Amino acid sequence: MEIEIAAAKIPKLNMMALSVYRPPGSMSTFLFPGWIMSWILCVAGDLNVNMMMDSSAKRKITNLIRSHGLQCLFTEPTRVTITSSTCIDNIFANFKFGACFEETIDPHISNYKAQK
């Protein structure tokens, strides 16, 4: 499987929340149907693309999310190891989170950080 997506549709709020996993090295991207653009969208997941480093993969994902009216909410590291700091997990939305501080916190249970 090239990409995994789970979605929850909340019709009363005209909102859709999606969770995405894109394996490392996968060239797959995801496209939304045109009708979904009138909905409030929140896409969260592990895209395995470092949003802190300029690369063709980052440009491809950035162009894709922007074409759907989404913005990338995090630009600081979400995974930190002894040898690297990367932002491979992210949240993309077409609205501004009122309670989202757009920062990461270290729960000290793995080398991944939580987003709040």
Secondary structure, 3 states (H helix, E strand, C coil): CCCEEEEEEEHHHCEEEEEEECCCCCCCCCCCCHHHHHCEEEEEEECCCCCCCCCHHHHHHHHHHHHCCCEECCCCCCEECCCCEECCEEEEECCCCCCCCCCEECCCCCCECEEC
